[in-house]
Amino acid sequence: MALDFAADMHVFFAADEFGEALKVDGVVGEIVGIWHRPSDEVDLGAGKAVVETNLLSIPVASLPDPVGAALTIVRSGERFVVVGVPRLSSDGAIWSCELDPA
């Protein structure tokens, strides 16, 4: 059976799957995102450094405008601010946001 991402999106974002419950700008609601914490090595010439980032995928239907939003990951209590310009998925359904610690 083929995967229909749009129809199955709620499964991926479910809190008991990949989703994280979020408080956005201090408001607790039905907002869930998928939090990624990738890291990579950056060559600094004389050595290397490990750089960690925080990314958040969130449905547009849950947060129509994430620019500058302050949010808290409910499970861990970590606070972040959306920085830069969030990017939309090719189908316009999912935001990809970079996060900085608040």
Secondary structure, DSSP 8 states (H G I E B T S, - for coil): ----HHHHHHHHTSTTTT-EEEEETTEEEEEEEEEE--EEEEE-SS-EEEEE-EEEEEETTT-S--TT-EEEETTT--EEEEEEEEEE-TTS-EEEEEEEE-
